[in-house]
Amino acid sequence: MAFLQRVDGWLWALARLSAAVLMFAAAALVFSNVVLLYVFNYALSWSDELITFGLLWLVFVGGGIAAKQGAHVSMEVLLT
């Protein structure tokens, strides 16, 4: 049981780290692409796809993080 708790801790840390890296990388790519486009009149052709897929993975990883923390939005329609 202790082994599974250690694995869970490592996966939890990996998920949080990967979400932070994906967020930083997407912001850096958007910023660099804007600077390149408006200052040097040159845009990176591959950056839009990489940003899209990075944000898509960020949604998946962030959804898992929010589920573990119980941070998803919920509504109670029927109170018993």
N, C-alpha and C positions, 0 to 999 in steps of 0.2 A: 504493500500500500504506500509506503514511503517513496518507493521508486516512481509510482504513478504521480504522486504529488510533486516530485522533483521535475518530472517530464512536463507536467502541467505548468509549473512555474517557468520552465525554459520556453515552452510554447507561448505562454502569456507575454513574456518579455520579448520574444521574437516578433509576435504580432504587433505589439506597441512600437517596437523599433522600426519594423517595416512600414508601418503607417506613417511614422514621422519621416522616414527617408523618402517615401513616395510623395508626401506632401511637399517636402523641401525641394525634391527634384522637379516636380511639376511647376512649382512657383519659379524656380531658377530657370527652367526651360522657357516658360512664358515670358519672363523678364528679358532673357537674352534674345529671344526671337523678336520681341518688340523693339529692343535697342538695335538689333541688326537690321530690322526692316526700316525703321524710321531714321536711323543715323547713317547707315551704310547702304541703304536701298538694296539689301540682300536678305533673303529669308531662308531658313533651314527647311528643306522640303520634308524631312522626316520627323521634325519635332511635333507637328500637329498630331500625327498618329501615335507617337510615343506618349504625349500628354494625355490623349484620349484613353489609351490602354492603361496608363498609370493611374488615372483617376478612376477608371473602372475597377481596378484591383484595390484601390483605396476604399471604394464603397464596400467591396466584399470584406476586406480585412476590418474596416471600421464597423461594419455590421456585426461581425463576430465579437469585436471588443465591446460594443454597446450591449449585445446580448448577454455577455458574461457579467457586465456591470449592472444589468437590469435597467439600462437607460433608454430602452425603446419607448416610444410614445404608446400609451395604452389608454383605452377608454372602457369604463364599466357602464354597460347599458342597463343590465338588470342587477339590482342589489337584492340579495337573498337574506 
